[in-house]
């Protein structure tokens, strides 16, 4: 259990009640002013303090500076909560405060947990529990067991089965999203089996003797997951975008959806052919409104160079590279685009290293990395 201090911000309180935080068993403390927040930090030493910049009696900037300036308190991570469209002066005050992170509201769902996870070394993907929309049939001798895929890559999968596999070390798997699609049929070694917390049996499988065609089909199956949202669909993308990446099946699933949110935190690499394939996919979504959250450094870098990478969409949040020269450690910080659109060119927010407390340096060329913000302004204008 971790202790989290917040101030009375409705957007923060709403996200703090989300399922990922509930799984952690968060012990919540609430402060209504800067002095009250500082007193709670001194008495209880919370792991994380999420405080508004505008507070009675002592603003969040001053509060953060006091915490970070006290050797006995600086272990508490301080996240300052700001509105959208920050000014250059506000960004400078953020840097001078020594804050560990900044959270801009309004924000996409689960965004607060993603910030907290990076600051406190909490699990990312396991906490979100978005299951791959892939079904499975396992053939182990005379047994045929149905189930679903919880996690999949081109080399193996974690599957949840309705019954255990008895007396077999190898299995034959049929993997498919819908009954209409052709299934990928592969062989796998059982690496482990254990009861699943949600019921059924969890099993780890390592693929082997893959034919080239099955490798391509697995790459497609492991490329994306879907999750229903209140007003549309969230698509979680994984892996590399290259010349062999095919978005056709994904297009068939989302092209009639009015609103799509793409989570791109798992995109590791994009070459020029992958960029073209992705841009062509976006052009086909003619009736769909779409946005991007948690864009990886690889995706954001390409978006700065090639406007077609974001098409008609809007980047709501993205990861930015930082480096600490004092302990030679690289970090990625999650930023909300709305908070960076006022200064031109955009100024990278300043943060402290989560390990040694030294000042982090933005590890790219700001004008190039944040160029996608200018592309969006031009498209809207």
Residue frames relative to the residue before (quaternion, step in Angstrom):
aa qw qx qy qz dx dy dz
X 1.0000 0.0000 0.0000 0.0000 0.00 0.00 0.00
X 0.1511 -0.7820 0.5993 0.0810 3.55 -1.01 0.86
X 0.3632 -0.7075 0.5619 0.2275 3.56 -1.20 0.59
X 0.0518 -0.7924 0.6076 -0.0145 3.55 -0.86 1.05
X 0.1979 -0.7596 0.6117 0.0981 3.56 -0.89 1.01
X 0.0195 0.7816 -0.6235 0.0034 3.57 -1.00 0.83
X 0.3726 -0.6447 0.5965 0.2995 3.50 -1.38 0.14
X 0.6822 -0.5434 0.3209 0.3692 3.57 -1.28 0.21
X 0.2620 0.7388 -0.5688 0.2489 3.55 0.40 1.25
X 0.4254 -0.7504 0.4408 0.2483 3.59 -0.45 1.19
X 0.6396 0.5262 -0.3365 0.4481 3.62 1.01 -0.75
X 0.6525 0.5010 -0.3087 0.4774 3.58 1.02 -0.81
X 0.6690 0.5068 -0.3046 0.4503 3.58 0.88 -0.94
X 0.6294 0.5327 -0.3367 0.4547 3.59 1.03 -0.75
X 0.7127 0.4333 -0.2728 0.4795 3.61 0.83 -0.88
X 0.5964 0.5632 -0.3678 0.4379 3.59 1.11 -0.54
X 0.6751 0.4764 -0.2882 0.4841 3.58 1.21 -0.44
X 0.4365 0.7128 -0.4546 0.3079 3.60 1.25 0.10
X 0.7111 -0.4949 0.3086 0.3926 3.55 -1.28 0.41
X 0.6372 0.5245 -0.3709 0.4259 3.68 0.84 -0.72
X 0.6731 0.4656 -0.3037 0.4877 3.61 0.95 -0.80
X 0.6153 0.5569 -0.3554 0.4301 3.59 1.01 -0.73
X 0.6360 0.5401 -0.3339 0.4385 3.59 1.00 -0.76
X 0.6590 0.5153 -0.3116 0.4506 3.57 1.12 -0.62
X 0.3484 -0.7355 0.5067 0.2845 3.59 1.17 -0.46
X 0.0689 0.8525 -0.5133 0.0704 3.58 0.91 0.96
X 0.2554 -0.7138 0.6345 0.1506 3.54 -1.09 0.87
X 0.1573 -0.8511 0.5001 0.0295 3.57 -0.28 1.29
X 0.0633 -0.7630 0.6426 0.0311 3.55 -1.05 0.89
X 0.1913 -0.8002 0.5646 0.0655 3.58 -0.91 0.97
X 0.0758 -0.7800 0.6207 0.0247 3.57 -0.98 0.92
X 0.2851 -0.7810 0.5359 0.1470 3.58 -1.03 0.77
X 0.7752 0.1896 -0.1340 0.5875 3.61 1.26 -0.03
X 0.6692 -0.5056 0.3636 0.4053 3.56 -1.28 0.29
X 0.6815 0.4776 -0.3118 0.4585 3.64 0.80 -0.89
X 0.6379 0.5172 -0.3378 0.4599 3.61 1.01 -0.74
X 0.6383 0.5210 -0.3261 0.4635 3.59 1.00 -0.81
X 0.6577 0.5066 -0.3113 0.4624 3.59 0.93 -0.87
X 0.6381 0.5280 -0.3281 0.4542 3.58 1.01 -0.78
X 0.6557 0.5007 -0.3125 0.4709 3.59 0.96 -0.85
X 0.6352 0.5259 -0.3311 0.4587 3.59 0.98 -0.80
X 0.6660 0.5019 -0.3050 0.4598 3.60 0.95 -0.84
X 0.7145 0.4587 -0.2580 0.4609 3.59 0.98 -0.83
X 0.8352 0.2712 -0.0921 0.4694 3.58 0.82 -1.00
X 0.2480 -0.8109 0.5004 0.1747 3.61 1.26 -0.22
X 0.0105 0.8251 -0.5643 0.0258 3.63 0.57 1.06
X 0.5732 -0.5853 0.4457 0.3609 3.54 -1.21 0.50
X 0.8104 0.0745 0.0178 0.5809 3.57 1.05 -0.83
X 0.1019 -0.7588 0.6406 0.0588 3.55 -1.05 0.87
X 0.0946 -0.7845 0.6128 0.0109 3.58 -0.69 1.15
X 0.0991 0.8442 -0.5073 0.1419 3.58 -0.08 1.30
X 0.5072 -0.6345 0.4983 0.3029 3.54 -1.15 0.72
X 0.5084 -0.6243 0.4869 0.3388 3.57 -1.14 0.54
X 0.7244 0.3579 -0.2257 0.5443 3.59 1.11 -0.65
X 0.1666 0.7801 -0.5760 0.1784 3.57 -0.40 1.31
X 0.5554 -0.5982 0.4490 0.3635 3.62 -1.13 0.51
X 0.8571 0.2121 -0.1703 0.4376 3.56 -1.24 0.71
X 0.7802 -0.0713 0.0556 0.6190 3.62 1.03 -0.71
X 0.3243 -0.7742 0.4991 0.2154 3.59 -0.52 1.08
X 0.7063 -0.4941 0.3172 0.3954 3.54 -1.33 0.31
X 0.5968 0.5672 -0.3651 0.4345 3.59 1.08 -0.66
X 0.6903 0.4702 -0.2758 0.4757 3.57 0.86 -0.99
X 0.6225 0.5437 -0.3347 0.4526 3.57 1.00 -0.83
X 0.6718 0.4982 -0.2975 0.4605 3.55 0.87 -0.95
X 0.6460 0.5246 -0.3230 0.4507 3.59 0.93 -0.86
X 0.6447 0.5139 -0.3208 0.4664 3.60 1.02 -0.77
X 0.6556 0.5035 -0.3142 0.4668 3.59 0.95 -0.85
X 0.7262 0.4403 -0.2522 0.4638 3.56 0.80 -0.99
X 0.6587 0.5046 -0.3095 0.4644 3.58 1.20 -0.39
X 0.6508 0.4789 -0.3042 0.5046 3.59 1.29 -0.15
X 0.4177 -0.7395 0.4644 0.2511 3.63 -0.46 1.16
X 0.6683 0.5085 -0.3094 0.4461 3.61 1.08 -0.60
X 0.7445 0.4071 -0.2131 0.4843 3.60 1.20 -0.45
X 0.5587 0.6833 -0.3813 0.2748 3.56 1.11 -0.59
X 0.5225 0.6199 -0.4297 0.3977 3.62 1.21 -0.15
X 0.5780 0.5527 -0.3837 0.4618 3.61 1.20 -0.37
X 0.3338 -0.7330 0.5578 0.2004 3.57 -0.73 1.05
X 0.1554 -0.7954 0.5826 0.0619 3.56 -0.89 0.96
X 0.0814 -0.7744 0.6274 0.0070 3.54 -0.79 1.13
X 0.2272 -0.7850 0.5646 0.1154 3.58 -0.66 1.11
X 0.2811 -0.7667 0.5623 0.1302 3.55 -0.92 1.00
X 0.0273 -0.8099 0.5841 -0.0470 3.56 -0.71 1.13
X 0.5003 -0.6096 0.5097 0.3438 3.54 -1.31 0.21
X 0.6287 -0.5147 0.3992 0.4248 3.56 -1.26 -0.01
X 0.7988 0.2931 -0.2358 0.4695 3.54 -1.36 0.33
X 0.0820 0.8167 -0.5618 0.1030 3.57 0.55 1.16
X 0.4348 -0.6824 0.5243 0.2652 3.55 -1.16 0.63
X 0.6690 -0.4803 0.3764 0.4243 3.55 -1.30 0.24
X 0.6449 0.5273 -0.3215 0.4503 3.59 0.99 -0.82
X 0.6500 0.5113 -0.3206 0.4618 3.60 1.00 -0.78
X 0.6332 0.5217 -0.3329 0.4647 3.57 1.03 -0.74
X 0.6332 0.5197 -0.3279 0.4706 3.57 1.05 -0.73
X 0.6491 0.5111 -0.3170 0.4659 3.59 1.00 -0.80
X 0.5968 0.5532 -0.3568 0.4587 3.58 1.09 -0.66
X 0.6815 0.4933 -0.2877 0.4577 3.55 0.89 -0.95
X 0.6733 0.4994 -0.2952 0.4585 3.58 0.96 -0.86
X 0.6157 0.5754 -0.3487 0.4101 3.61 1.12 -0.57
X 0.3780 -0.7349 0.4800 0.2944 3.59 1.16 -0.55
X 0.2929 0.7944 -0.4954 0.1940 3.60 1.20 0.36
X 0.4988 -0.6641 0.4814 0.2800 3.53 -1.20 0.61
X 0.7987 -0.0449 0.0669 0.5963 3.58 1.12 -0.60
X 0.2246 -0.7471 0.6074 0.1499 3.54 -1.33 0.27
X 0.1295 -0.7879 0.6008 0.0372 3.55 -0.96 0.92
X 0.1833 -0.8041 0.5617 0.0655 3.55 -0.64 1.18
X 0.1292 -0.7880 0.5995 0.0546 3.57 -0.89 0.96
X 0.4973 -0.1819 -0.8482 0.0138 1.49 -2.11 1.40
X 0.1730 -0.7875 0.5876 0.0679 3.56 -1.22 0.55
X 0.6137 -0.5424 0.4121 0.3993 3.60 -1.19 0.45
X 0.6366 -0.5335 0.3952 0.3923 3.56 -1.22 0.49
X 0.8205 0.2172 -0.2091 0.4856 3.57 -1.17 0.79
X 0.4360 0.7166 -0.4649 0.2833 3.62 1.21 -0.02
X 0.6277 0.5458 -0.3453 0.4346 3.58 0.98 -0.79
X 0.6480 0.5098 -0.3311 0.4589 3.58 0.93 -0.81
X 0.6282 0.5392 -0.3466 0.4411 3.59 0.96 -0.75
X 0.6284 0.5119 -0.3281 0.4852 3.59 1.05 -0.75
X 0.6887 0.4936 -0.2857 0.4476 3.57 0.79 -1.04
X 0.6360 0.5502 -0.3315 0.4277 3.57 0.98 -0.83
X 0.6750 0.4866 -0.2962 0.4689 3.57 0.97 -0.81
X 0.6712 0.4948 -0.3023 0.4618 3.59 1.02 -0.70
X 0.8010 0.3171 -0.1274 0.4916 3.57 0.94 -0.92
X 0.4442 -0.7135 0.4368 0.3206 3.58 1.30 0.21
X 0.3042 0.7362 -0.5313 0.2884 3.55 0.88 1.01
X 0.5975 -0.5688 0.4011 0.3983 3.63 -1.13 0.41
X 0.3684 -0.7322 0.5309 0.2151 3.58 -1.03 0.81
X 0.8074 0.3420 -0.1811 0.4453 3.51 0.20 -1.35
X 0.6584 0.5235 -0.3356 0.4240 3.59 0.90 -0.84
X 0.6473 0.5212 -0.3326 0.4457 3.57 1.08 -0.64
X 0.6761 0.4942 -0.3085 0.4512 3.58 1.05 -0.63
X 0.1571 -0.8586 0.4815 0.0800 3.58 1.24 -0.48
X 0.3016 0.7197 -0.5636 0.2709 3.58 0.80 0.96
X 0.2529 -0.8126 0.5117 0.1178 3.54 -0.45 1.20
X 0.5141 -0.6223 0.4923 0.3258 3.54 -1.06 0.76
X 0.3729 -0.7254 0.5338 0.2232 3.55 -0.93 0.89
X 0.4103 0.6698 -0.4921 0.3753 3.55 0.71 1.20
X 0.2183 -0.7680 0.5891 0.1246 3.56 -0.88 0.97
X 0.1989 -0.7940 0.5707 0.0654 3.51 -1.24 0.45
X 0.0902 -0.7276 0.6734 0.0946 3.50 -1.30 0.54
X 0.1712 -0.8015 0.5703 0.0557 3.56 -0.71 1.14
X 0.1452 -0.7715 0.6165 0.0602 3.53 -0.80 1.08
X 0.0818 0.7729 -0.6215 0.0980 3.57 -0.60 1.19
X 0.7826 -0.1573 0.0640 0.5989 3.54 0.11 1.27
X 0.8123 -0.1828 0.1631 0.5293 3.57 -0.74 -1.06
X 0.5776 0.5995 -0.3751 0.4078 3.59 1.24 -0.21
X 0.0205 -0.7417 0.6696 0.0338 3.57 -1.14 0.77
X 0.0232 -0.8344 0.5467 -0.0665 3.55 -0.32 1.31
X 0.3076 -0.7537 0.5555 0.1696 3.57 -0.83 1.02
X 0.1460 0.7879 -0.5910 0.0928 3.55 -1.23 0.45
X 0.3982 -0.6810 0.5493 0.2757 3.52 -1.28 -0.38
X 0.4529 -0.6692 0.5198 0.2772 3.55 -1.27 0.41
X 0.2593 -0.7767 0.5586 0.1326 3.56 -0.81 1.04
X 0.7800 -0.0486 0.0543 0.6215 3.56 1.13 -0.64
X 0.0084 0.8202 -0.5696 0.0523 3.58 -0.88 0.88
X 0.0235 -0.7523 0.6579 0.0241 3.54 -1.22 0.66
X 0.6803 -0.4789 0.3478 0.4323 3.55 -1.26 -0.09
X 0.7237 0.4263 -0.2467 0.4834 3.62 1.22 -0.20
X 0.8187 -0.0682 0.0628 0.5666 3.60 1.17 -0.35
X 0.2186 -0.7764 0.5800 0.1144 3.55 -1.32 0.04
X 0.2764 -0.6658 0.6535 0.2307 3.48 -1.38 0.39
X 0.0519 -0.8169 0.5743 -0.0155 3.58 -0.66 1.11
X 0.2646 -0.7284 0.6113 0.1601 3.53 -1.23 0.61
X 0.1123 -0.8297 0.5467 0.0104 3.58 -0.50 1.22
X 0.5528 -0.6201 0.4515 0.3256 3.54 -1.24 0.49
X 0.7883 0.0837 -0.0350 0.6085 3.60 1.21 -0.47
X 0.5751 -0.6081 0.4111 0.3612 3.63 -1.12 0.48
X 0.4256 -0.6415 0.5683 0.2904 3.54 -1.29 0.44
X 0.1572 -0.8257 0.5406 0.0358 3.57 -0.55 1.21
X 0.8852 0.0867 -0.0605 0.4531 3.53 -0.96 0.95
X 0.6491 0.4823 -0.3398 0.4802 3.61 1.10 0.50
X 0.2626 -0.7591 0.5765 0.1496 3.55 -1.10 0.76
X 0.7558 0.2358 -0.1416 0.5942 3.56 1.27 -0.44
X 0.1135 -0.7933 0.5970 0.0358 3.56 -1.13 0.70
X 0.3184 -0.6824 0.6161 0.2310 3.52 -1.37 0.29
X 0.1324 -0.8269 0.5461 0.0222 3.57 -0.68 1.10
X 0.1535 -0.7254 0.6622 0.1084 3.55 -1.18 0.76
X 0.0745 -0.8152 0.5740 -0.0200 3.56 -0.56 1.21
X 0.1811 0.7877 -0.5653 0.1645 3.59 -0.75 0.99
X 0.4430 -0.6838 0.5157 0.2648 3.56 -1.21 0.59
X 0.7977 0.0216 0.0152 0.6025 3.59 0.93 -0.90
X 0.6387 -0.5381 0.3898 0.3880 3.55 -1.25 0.39
X 0.6410 0.5502 -0.3227 0.4269 3.58 1.15 -0.57
X 0.6704 0.5032 -0.3026 0.4537 3.58 1.15 -0.54
X 0.5390 -0.5947 0.4868 0.3445 3.54 -1.19 0.55
X 0.3888 -0.7381 0.5075 0.2157 3.58 -0.90 0.92
X 0.3914 -0.6414 0.5978 0.2793 3.53 -1.27 0.55
X 0.1205 -0.7920 0.5973 0.0377 3.60 -0.77 1.05
X 0.0884 0.8139 -0.5584 0.1339 3.56 -0.46 1.24
X 0.3966 -0.6722 0.5659 0.2656 3.53 -1.34 0.33
X 0.0184 -0.8195 0.5726 -0.0180 3.55 -1.06 0.74
X 0.3644 -0.6882 0.5827 0.2327 3.54 -1.28 0.54
X 0.4000 -0.6918 0.5426 0.2587 3.57 -0.97 0.82
X 0.2202 -0.7994 0.5510 0.0940 3.57 -0.58 1.18
X 0.7824 -0.1318 0.1005 0.6003 3.58 1.04 -0.77
X 0.1027 -0.7513 0.6462 0.0863 3.55 -1.37 0.35
X 0.1602 0.7687 -0.6110 0.1007 3.57 -1.08 0.75
X 0.6177 -0.5321 0.4059 0.4130 3.61 -1.18 0.40
X 0.3530 -0.7251 0.5523 0.2113 3.56 -1.07 0.79
X 0.5548 -0.6432 0.4177 0.3223 3.58 -0.98 0.85
X 0.7113 0.4333 -0.2629 0.4871 3.60 1.16 -0.51
X 0.6687 -0.4490 0.3066 0.5072 3.59 1.28 0.06
X 0.7272 0.3708 -0.2983 0.4947 3.56 -1.10 0.60
X 0.5127 -0.6297 0.4939 0.3109 3.54 -1.29 -0.35
X 0.2688 -0.7441 0.5912 0.1567 3.58 -0.94 0.92
X 0.0166 -0.8054 0.5914 -0.0354 3.55 -0.99 0.87
X 0.2599 -0.7489 0.5908 0.1498 3.55 -1.01 0.87
X 0.0690 -0.8077 0.5853 -0.0145 3.56 -0.81 1.06
X 0.1966 -0.7555 0.6165 0.1026 3.54 -1.02 0.90
X 0.3552 -0.7486 0.5189 0.2102 3.61 -0.68 1.06
X 0.0323 0.7859 -0.6175 -0.0026 3.58 -1.21 0.52
X 0.8178 0.2239 -0.2019 0.4903 3.56 -1.34 0.44
X 0.2007 0.8106 -0.5218 0.1743 3.58 0.91 0.95
X 0.3576 -0.6977 0.5803 0.2202 3.55 -0.96 0.90
X 0.6482 -0.5422 0.3510 0.4033 3.63 -1.08 0.59
X 0.6515 0.5133 -0.3279 0.4522 3.60 0.95 -0.80
X 0.6617 0.4923 -0.3094 0.4734 3.59 1.00 -0.79
X 0.5923 0.5591 -0.3607 0.4545 3.59 1.11 -0.64
X 0.6578 0.4991 -0.3069 0.4734 3.58 0.99 -0.84
X 0.6654 0.5008 -0.3097 0.4588 3.57 0.94 -0.82
X 0.6398 0.5108 -0.3243 0.4740 3.59 1.03 -0.73
X 0.6114 0.5460 -0.3505 0.4531 3.59 1.04 -0.74
X 0.6578 0.4907 -0.3098 0.4801 3.59 1.04 -0.74
X 0.6681 0.5092 -0.3076 0.4470 3.59 0.92 -0.87
X 0.7263 0.4203 -0.2423 0.4870 3.59 1.05 -0.73
X 0.4933 0.6971 -0.4095 0.3210 3.59 1.29 -0.10
X 0.8417 0.0102 0.0512 0.5374 3.59 0.89 -0.84
X 0.1914 -0.7195 0.6545 0.1316 3.50 -1.40 0.48
X 0.2439 -0.7498 0.5934 0.1616 3.57 -1.25 0.42
X 0.0074 0.7648 -0.6442 -0.0045 3.53 -1.20 0.65
X 0.4209 -0.6996 0.5188 0.2536 3.57 -0.90 0.94
X 0.1359 -0.7615 0.6284 0.0818 3.57 -1.12 0.76
X 0.7247 -0.4405 0.2955 0.4399 3.58 -1.27 0.12
X 0.8252 0.1798 -0.0713 0.5308 3.58 1.00 -0.77
X 0.8193 0.0547 -0.0487 0.5687 3.59 1.13 0.45
X 0.5833 -0.5514 0.4629 0.3761 3.53 -1.09 -0.85
X 0.2155 -0.7223 0.6366 0.1634 3.52 -1.19 0.67
X 0.1591 -0.7704 0.6142 0.0621 3.55 -0.96 0.98
X 0.1437 -0.7869 0.5976 0.0548 3.57 -0.70 1.11
X 0.1443 -0.8191 0.5540 0.0366 3.56 -0.51 1.22
X 0.1457 -0.7976 0.5845 0.0306 3.56 -1.10 0.82
X 0.8095 0.3919 -0.2125 0.3820 3.53 -1.34 0.26
X 0.7015 -0.4626 0.3736 0.3928 3.53 -1.27 -0.63
X 0.2521 -0.7102 0.6339 0.1740 3.54 -1.23 0.65
X 0.1384 0.7956 -0.5709 0.1481 3.60 -0.40 1.24
X 0.7629 -0.3612 0.2690 0.4639 3.56 -1.32 -0.24
X 0.7069 0.4397 -0.2744 0.4813 3.63 1.12 -0.44
X 0.5041 0.6512 -0.4344 0.3647 3.61 1.23 -0.04
X 0.1063 -0.8070 0.5809 0.0006 3.55 -0.72 1.16
X 0.1772 -0.8128 0.5507 0.0680 3.58 -0.63 1.16
X 0.3535 0.7828 -0.4659 0.2127 3.59 1.26 0.13
X 0.6732 0.4810 -0.3107 0.4678 3.61 0.87 -0.85
X 0.6282 0.5230 -0.3334 0.4698 3.57 1.03 -0.73
X 0.6271 0.5382 -0.3372 0.4510 3.59 0.96 -0.83
X 0.6538 0.5256 -0.3174 0.4421 3.58 0.93 -0.88
X 0.6855 0.4917 -0.2834 0.4560 3.58 1.10 -0.65
X 0.8124 0.3182 -0.1389 0.4685 3.62 0.99 -0.74
X 0.5228 0.6933 -0.4147 0.2721 3.62 1.12 -0.39
X 0.7127 0.3944 -0.2659 0.5155 3.62 1.17 -0.39
X 0.5044 0.6347 -0.4264 0.4012 3.59 1.28 0.16
X 0.4649 -0.7143 0.4369 0.2879 3.64 -0.69 0.98
X 0.8203 0.0858 -0.0009 0.5655 3.59 0.98 -0.82
X 0.0211 -0.7991 0.5995 -0.0395 3.56 -0.81 1.08
X 0.1448 -0.7520 0.6378 0.0817 3.54 -1.07 0.86
X 0.1967 -0.7875 0.5776 0.0873 3.58 -0.68 1.13
X 0.1683 -0.7483 0.6360 0.0853 3.56 -0.81 1.08
X 0.0862 -0.8522 0.5157 -0.0217 3.56 -0.40 1.29
X 0.3127 0.7851 -0.4904 0.2129 3.59 1.20 0.36
X 0.7127 0.4659 -0.2589 0.4560 3.61 1.13 -0.56
X 0.4936 0.6434 -0.4474 0.3771 3.63 1.23 0.11
X 0.2114 -0.8375 0.4973 0.0815 3.57 -0.43 1.24
X 0.8194 0.0321 0.0731 0.5676 3.57 1.01 -0.81
X 0.0079 -0.7709 0.6369 0.0038 3.57 -1.15 0.71
X 0.1305 -0.7666 0.6207 0.1004 3.57 -0.75 1.00
X 0.7481 -0.4230 0.2503 0.4458 3.59 -1.26 0.15
X 0.6495 0.5023 -0.3247 0.4696 3.59 1.02 -0.73
X 0.6381 0.5235 -0.3215 0.4642 3.57 1.04 -0.75
X 0.6114 0.5414 -0.3343 0.4705 3.55 1.09 -0.74
X 0.6632 0.5009 -0.3054 0.4647 3.60 0.92 -0.91
X 0.6573 0.5094 -0.3158 0.4569 3.60 0.93 -0.85
X 0.6586 0.5053 -0.3018 0.4689 3.57 0.98 -0.86
X 0.6593 0.5051 -0.3089 0.4634 3.60 0.90 -0.90
X 0.6406 0.5141 -0.3254 0.4684 3.60 1.01 -0.78
X 0.6172 0.5421 -0.3308 0.4645 3.58 1.06 -0.76
X 0.6713 0.4927 -0.3045 0.4624 3.60 0.87 -0.90
X 0.6341 0.5398 -0.3382 0.4384 3.61 0.99 -0.76
X 0.6501 0.5255 -0.3174 0.4477 3.60 1.14 -0.56
X 0.6239 0.5283 -0.3431 0.4626 3.61 1.22 -0.32
X 0.0111 0.8785 -0.4768 0.0273 3.54 0.72 1.13
X 0.7644 0.3396 -0.1844 0.5161 3.60 1.08 -0.64
X 0.6122 0.5733 -0.3289 0.4341 3.58 1.28 0.06
X 0.2816 -0.7102 0.6182 0.1847 3.57 -1.03 0.87
X 0.0303 0.8282 -0.5565 0.0584 3.58 -0.74 0.98
X 0.0969 -0.7708 0.6284 0.0401 3.52 -1.26 0.58
X 0.3412 -0.7433 0.5487 0.1734 3.56 -1.30 0.35
X 0.0481 -0.7909 0.6098 0.0144 3.58 -0.93 0.90
X 0.8549 0.1347 -0.1134 0.4880 3.52 -1.28 0.59
X 0.1099 0.8216 -0.5470 0.1174 3.58 0.93 0.93
X 0.4517 -0.6911 0.4964 0.2680 3.58 -0.87 0.95
X 0.6613 -0.4820 0.3841 0.4275 3.56 -1.30 0.24
X 0.6290 0.5408 -0.3374 0.4451 3.60 1.00 -0.80
X 0.6863 0.4715 -0.2844 0.4752 3.59 0.90 -0.91
X 0.6696 0.5097 -0.3059 0.4453 3.60 0.87 -0.93
X 0.6261 0.5382 -0.3376 0.4520 3.58 1.01 -0.77
X 0.6717 0.4769 -0.2979 0.4823 3.59 0.96 -0.82
X 0.6323 0.5417 -0.3370 0.4395 3.60 1.01 -0.79
X 0.6330 0.5365 -0.3311 0.4492 3.59 1.10 -0.63
X 0.7232 0.4233 -0.2332 0.4933 3.58 1.13 -0.64
X 0.7961 0.1986 -0.0689 0.5676 3.60 1.02 -0.83
X 0.3311 -0.7839 0.4864 0.1981 3.64 -0.17 1.21
X 0.5961 0.5966 -0.3649 0.3944 3.61 1.09 -0.63
X 0.5225 0.6449 -0.4123 0.3756 3.61 1.22 -0.33
X 0.7555 0.2956 -0.2060 0.5471 3.61 1.12 -0.51
X 0.3203 -0.8037 0.4718 0.1700 3.60 1.26 0.09
X 0.7856 -0.2437 0.2193 0.5248 3.58 -0.77 -1.10
X 0.5402 0.6796 -0.3684 0.3326 3.56 1.30 -0.10
X 0.3710 -0.6953 0.5704 0.2313 3.51 -1.40 -0.03
X 0.3469 -0.7044 0.5817 0.2126 3.55 -1.01 0.87
X 0.2004 -0.7962 0.5627 0.0961 3.57 -0.64 1.13
X 0.7963 -0.0691 0.0496 0.5989 3.60 1.03 -0.68
X 0.0273 -0.8026 0.5948 -0.0351 3.54 -1.17 0.62
X 0.4672 -0.6567 0.5223 0.2788 3.53 -1.30 0.45
X 0.1270 -0.7889 0.5995 0.0469 3.56 -1.04 0.82
X 0.4207 -0.7318 0.4793 0.2405 3.62 -0.96 0.85
X 0.0098 -0.7736 0.6335 -0.0142 3.56 -1.03 0.90
X 0.1324 -0.7861 0.5993 0.0736 3.56 -1.25 0.45
X 0.2669 -0.7401 0.5972 0.1560 3.55 -1.08 0.82
X 0.3219 -0.7683 0.5220 0.1832 3.59 -0.55 1.14
X 0.6155 0.5830 -0.3532 0.3956 3.59 1.10 -0.62
X 0.8061 0.1711 -0.1055 0.5567 3.60 0.92 -0.81
X 0.4170 -0.7436 0.4404 0.2815 3.59 1.31 0.31
X 0.4430 0.6792 -0.4477 0.3767 3.54 0.87 1.05
X 0.2673 -0.7581 0.5759 0.1487 3.57 -0.95 0.90
X 0.0468 -0.7803 0.6236 0.0106 3.56 -1.10 0.77
X 0.2329 -0.7177 0.6283 0.1894 3.52 -1.30 0.38
X 0.1461 -0.7941 0.5869 0.0601 3.57 -0.86 0.98
X 0.3852 -0.7203 0.5361 0.2133 3.53 -1.01 0.89
X 0.0678 -0.8099 0.5825 -0.0125 3.59 -0.71 1.12
X 0.3401 -0.6957 0.5856 0.2397 3.56 -1.20 0.58
X 0.4957 -0.6969 0.4356 0.2809 3.55 -0.77 1.06
X 0.6154 0.5865 -0.3594 0.3847 3.60 0.97 -0.80
X 0.6795 0.5028 -0.2935 0.4466 3.59 1.05 -0.71
X 0.7228 0.4376 -0.2418 0.4771 3.61 1.22 -0.20
X 0.5422 0.6747 -0.3815 0.3243 3.59 1.22 0.02
X 0.5836 0.6117 -0.3856 0.3696 3.62 1.16 -0.33
X 0.7277 0.3704 -0.2719 0.5093 3.68 0.65 -0.92
X 0.0751 -0.7827 0.6164 0.0424 3.58 -1.06 0.74
X 0.4605 -0.3182 -0.8017 0.2096 1.55 -1.13 2.24
X 0.6674 -0.5111 0.3603 0.4044 3.56 -1.26 0.38
X 0.2799 -0.7445 0.5866 0.1523 3.54 -1.12 0.77
X 0.4231 -0.6952 0.5049 0.2876 3.62 -0.75 0.94
X 0.4603 -0.6566 0.5108 0.3100 3.63 -0.87 0.83
X 0.3663 -0.7236 0.5440 0.2151 3.57 -1.14 0.68
X 0.0427 -0.7986 0.6000 -0.0218 3.55 -0.97 0.96
X 0.4312 -0.6536 0.5545 0.2817 3.49 -1.43 0.17
X 0.5754 -0.5854 0.4483 0.3539 3.56 -1.16 0.67
X 0.4457 -0.7144 0.4755 0.2547 3.57 -0.88 0.93
X 0.6775 0.4764 -0.2965 0.4756 3.61 1.25 -0.22
X 0.8382 0.1827 -0.0746 0.5084 3.60 0.61 -1.10
X 0.4963 -0.6783 0.4198 0.3427 3.60 1.21 -0.25
X 0.4775 0.6689 -0.4430 0.3583 3.58 1.26 0.01
X 0.5895 -0.5873 0.4113 0.3721 3.57 -1.20 0.43
X 0.3667 -0.7257 0.5449 0.2047 3.54 -0.94 0.96
X 0.2619 -0.7394 0.5995 0.1586 3.54 -1.12 0.74
X 0.4737 -0.6476 0.5070 0.3148 3.57 -0.97 0.83
X 0.2687 -0.8321 0.4773 0.0867 3.55 -0.62 1.20
X 0.6686 0.3831 -0.3363 0.5413 3.56 0.83 1.04
X 0.5566 -0.5482 0.4714 0.4091 3.57 -1.29 -0.11
X 0.4368 -0.7522 0.4228 0.2544 3.57 -0.37 1.27
X 0.6574 0.5282 -0.3262 0.4270 3.61 0.85 -0.91
X 0.6850 0.4637 -0.2767 0.4891 3.56 1.07 -0.75
X 0.6957 0.5006 -0.2912 0.4251 3.56 0.82 -1.00
X 0.7543 0.3703 -0.1998 0.5039 3.59 0.98 -0.84
X 0.3397 0.7790 -0.4773 0.2236 3.59 1.25 0.19
X 0.5785 0.5970 -0.3919 0.3942 3.61 1.08 -0.56
X 0.5781 0.5757 -0.3819 0.4342 3.62 1.14 -0.51
X 0.6658 0.4811 -0.2969 0.4869 3.56 1.03 -0.77
X 0.5935 0.5551 -0.3613 0.4572 3.57 1.09 -0.67
X 0.6662 0.4994 -0.3048 0.4625 3.59 0.94 -0.89
X 0.6332 0.5308 -0.3326 0.4546 3.60 0.99 -0.82
X 0.6608 0.5118 -0.3009 0.4591 3.56 0.97 -0.93
X 0.6597 0.5115 -0.3121 0.4536 3.58 0.97 -0.86
X 0.6851 0.4741 -0.2859 0.4734 3.58 1.04 -0.78
X 0.6780 0.4996 -0.2990 0.4488 3.55 1.12 -0.64
